Amino acid sequence: MDHLDGNVLAGPSTDLFAFDPTTTQCQCQSCADIATLGQAMVYGQPMGFVARCRKCDNILIVIVERAGQKSFNMRGLRWLRIADHARNDRISAED
């Protein structure tokens, strides 16, 4: 089965996150690889998406859509790091 890149998760994730999740860094629970979510290998299913680690193929995130609801399972991640864009903008302006 062919995979898509993790950027396809931007659409279904907007209900949960108030930012673009594909730019966040995350660490795989299985192999400890650190990458942006946009670098994950994503497989589309009729009811949702499965995002897998680019290095070890571990399942990182499962998004299931049905009956007007979305379920997110992120147990394949050790952590998800969200950049503080406002803070980064202030630091850049001071340089």
C-alpha positions in Angstrom: 0.0 0.0 0.0 1.4 3.4 -0.9 1.7 6.0 1.8 1.3 9.8 1.9 3.5 12.2 3.9 2.3 13.4 7.3 1.2 16.8 5.9 -2.1 15.1 5.0 -2.9 15.1 8.8 -3.3 18.9 8.8 -6.9 18.7 7.7 -8.3 16.1 10.1 -6.2 17.5 13.1 -7.6 21.1 12.9 -10.5 20.1 15.2 -8.1 19.1 18.0 -5.2 21.5 17.6 -5.2 25.3 17.2 -2.0 25.2 15.1 -0.6 23.2 12.2 0.4 19.9 13.8 2.5 18.8 10.8 5.2 21.3 11.9 5.4 20.0 15.5 8.3 17.7 16.5 7.6 14.3 18.0 9.5 11.3 19.2 8.7 7.7 18.3 8.0 5.6 21.4 9.6 2.6 19.7 12.9 3.8 18.1 13.2 7.3 19.6 13.5 8.9 16.2 12.7 12.7 16.4 11.0 14.3 13.4 8.2 16.6 12.5 4.8 15.0 12.2 4.8 16.0 8.5 7.6 13.5 7.9 5.5 10.6 9.1 4.3 8.0 6.6 0.5 8.2 6.5 -1.9 5.6 5.2 -5.5 6.7 4.5 -8.3 4.4 5.5 -12.0 4.8 4.7 -12.6 5.8 8.3 -9.4 7.8 9.1 -5.6 7.8 9.0 -2.7 5.9 10.4 0.6 7.8 10.8 3.7 5.6 11.0 7.3 6.3 12.0 9.6 7.1 9.0 12.4 5.0 10.5 10.8 1.9 12.2 7.2 1.8 10.9 5.8 2.0 14.4 2.2 3.4 14.6 2.5 6.9 15.9 -1.0 8.3 15.6 -4.4 6.8 14.6 -7.3 9.2 13.7 -10.7 7.6 13.3 -13.6 9.6 11.9 -17.2 8.3 12.3 -20.7 9.5 13.2 -19.6 13.1 13.4 -16.8 12.4 15.8 -13.0 12.1 15.6 -10.9 9.9 17.9 -7.1 10.4 18.3 -4.8 7.7 19.6 -1.3 9.0 20.1 0.2 6.3 22.2 3.0 5.7 19.7 4.5 9.0 20.6 6.8 9.7 23.6 6.1 13.4 23.2 4.8 16.1 20.9 6.7 19.4 21.0 4.7 22.6 20.1 6.8 25.7 19.2 5.9 28.9 20.9 5.6 31.0 17.7 5.0 34.2 19.6 8.1 33.8 21.6 10.2 32.9 18.5 8.9 36.1 16.8 9.9 38.3 19.7 13.4 36.8 19.8 13.8 37.3 16.0 12.7 41.0 16.3 15.3 41.7 19.0 18.2 40.4 17.0 
